[in-house]
Amino acid sequence: MRKLIHFELRKLLKQKSFYICTTISLFFLSINFALGQKLIALTDGTAVTGLSSIQGTISSLSFTLILSIFIVLFVTDDYSGGTIKNVFSKGYTRTQVFFAKYIVSLIGSFLLTTACMLFSFVVGSSLGSIGSASTSFLPSMLCQILLLITYHTMYFCFAIVLGKSGSAIASCIIAPTIFTLLYSLLDSWMSFSNFTFKSIWLDNLLAVVSESAVDPSQLSRSALFSVSYIIIFGTIGLYLSQKKEY
């Protein structure tokens, strides 16, 4: 298992798509900062800070989309190329392959995210100031890490089950939209005074914990449903990957 993880790590560091996706993410962050500065100038809004920039780094649609592309391209590389059979021929089980790819693609996701957050901090600090951390800053960042793992697990599930980059990327784009529609339908059928199903979907949870001040109850909800989604998507991915024919 350790050798398999090392092999996947070498692949990650040599894969061009990892560096391309990181560069594209930084490019979109630069655009967001440029547009944000113009908006501040027009509305006389609050200047950005380094810490607030970190907190809002992964909340954009462009970031999660690029993250999904990186994960899919990394995970499906062996499957689309047919080299996965060589891995199995060395005695590794499907479960070992699943967890090796999961761990290494998660490491890649953390590296990509860390690069973007450091970039946001440097640019935000240079445009405004470092800023001061609110009482909810650290819990909010911990929830963002959980949500990052959740997004990774969902995208990984699609990639490992489908095995082809094109169909997996399409699923990463379409499936979250379908989930949002399903939650909206549930909200239209069942109404509660202080709860909506749409509020527990990933996009909304991420948007909430990316705000400068977050209510503790919202942080608890975000952590609870993040862990739930990780278990659900991880279990589905592991189960279906055992049933695939190669």
Secondary structure, DSSP 4 states (H G I P E B T S, - for coil): -HHHHHHHHHHHHH-HHHHHHHHHHHHHHHHHHHHHHHHHHHHT-PPPBHHHHHHTGGGSHHHHHHHHHHHHHHHHHHHHHTTHHHHHHTT--HHHHHHHHHHHHHHHHHHHHHHHHHHHHHHHHHHSB-----TTHHHHHHHHHHHHHHHHHHHHHHHHHH--HHHHHHHHHHHHHHHHHHHHHHHHHS--SS--GGGGSHHHHHHHHTSSS--HHHHHHHHHHHHHHHHHHHHHHHHHHHH---
